[in-house]
Structures are given as C-alpha cells and as structure tokens.
Amino acid sequence: MTLTKQKFSEGMSTSEYIDQIKTNKQPFQDIYDNVEIPAQVLAFFSNLKEQMNLAVFTADWCGDALSTTPSILSLAEQCGRLNIKIFNRDEELELTNSYLPEDRAGTVPVFAVYDSEMNEVARFVETASALVPDIDAMDGNIDKELAAENVENPDRARRSRRTPYRVARAGEWSKVIVAEFRRIVGDGVTRDPGERPAIGGTKWPPEG
C-alpha cells in the first residue's frame, strides 16, 4: 500500500490531532510544550533545500508515541520545512503496517519523510534506539520509588506512574529523539534515490 499525495493531504495538522486526542491529551500537551530542540538539529531542518512532507502514524494510548510524537511534531512546527500530516494508526492499520516488517506489524509511532513528489526519503520507527535503555529502566526506577513509599498494590501504582515519568523527562528525552531523527533524515537526503529510504528508530529483536 502506497501513501499517495491525495491520501497524504487527508491527514490532520498538529493542532487538529491534539484537539481530537482522547487518551493522554494533557500529558501529550505537557510534553509538546517542554520539548527541547538542540540548535544544530533545528538548523539542519530549517535549512533543508526543499520543503518535505512528514507523514505521522500514531496512537494516543501508546507510551512510546506519547514521548516521541510530540517531540517530532514540535521540531517540525519550529523548523517550518516539514509539511505535517498525522493519521491515527488504529484507523489506518494497513497503511501503517506497510512501513513495517511482518514481525513488527502494529508498531507505533511511524514517521515517514517524503520529498515534494512523495518519494520516501527516510523512515523512523517507534522511538530513538539510544533511548531504549532509559525506557527499559523506567519500571525499575518507579519500583524503587514505590518501595521507598511503602505503596500497597505496586503493580497498579507502577502503571499509573509511567505517564508522569515520561512527562518529567520530556526535555531530556526529546533531545535524544530529535537528534536521532535528524541523523536518519540526514542519511536519507544524501542517498541516491534508489537507496532510499534511510530507516532508523528501534529494532526488533533488539541489537546486542
């Protein structure tokens, strides 16, 4: 399945997407408002030779989407060189899965960068690979807090604290996310058309 110009045009803008979020709307807005874009990352995107198209396939219930999607949307809005269209993954499952290998069907979010003629340049899946150790450590760090507080029913409490944990780290984590996104897009724009797209983000099974 291919993302056409017509289908791309049917996606939502950033403000339209935020308005319709049903799960984690305030945390999403909090992260979006606290994203930190390194100067060199913003400079790269602000100086792209051509306006590019960014298709985002996301889901408001997904934890990784909660961290990654507002980070990249904020970057795109600030640089002014990425034409953003956002799609709810659950409404576009077949199209979203067309960007993924079979063993990762259903993974979100997915970010696909296209040139002005809708030729795919780069693809970024889920979140930054460099962020995975921090995400893997999240439950352990929360458990330490719960143990210190002698919290009853720690399993339930852990689930409820994952979202504020992500919000509290919005600035730190967003810098890692956008830097890796910049590296993948930078790789894509320097490749010959036949060698595109450059693909980055997390891998499964994890490397190492």
ABEGO torsion letter per residue (X at the ends): XBBBAAAAAABBBAAAAAAABABGAAAAAAAAAABBBBAAAAAAAAABABBBBBBBBBBAABAAAAAAAAAAAAAAAAAGABBBBBBBAAAAAAAAAAABBAAABGBOBBBBBBBAAGBBABBBBGBBAAAAAAAAAAAAAAAAAAAAAGBBGAAAAAAAAAAAAAAAAAAAAAAAAAAAAAAAAAAAAABBAAAOBBBBEBBOBBBX
